[in-house]
Amino acid sequence: PAAVRLAAQRFYPQLPDWDHIQKNHRYNETCQGCVPECVTLATECETFEETVRAACSIRGDADTLAAIAGAIAHALYGVPDDIRRETLARTQPHYPWLVQTLADFEARYGR
């Protein structure tokens, strides 16, 4: 997580802390407005699930925050097998092509 924060600070010199985000977050669809918060969420939390839950708890554009923070957390912590299995099971009936795309991607690049 420290390396991610250091890399992010190259582009976003002021990374907020979690307390600041909880008290002051407002909807902001710009990269400058939401990416620093997502970096903080992913690096201050300790797991993928904790990161996504924290992002969803913030008012505003929670699904975008969860998607961005979750992607960073995935790189840092991985996605737990139980969450992965349940997500794929729920996705398959409605979006089988998406599950196949993931399988093709993982076959080529790894999980």
Secondary structure, 3 states (H helix, E strand, C coil): CHHHHHHHHHHCCCCCCHHHHHHHCCCCCCHHHHHHHHHHHHHHCCCHHHHHHHHHCCCCCHHHHHHHHHHHHHHHHCCCHHHHHHHHHHHCCCCHHHHHHHHHHHHHHCC
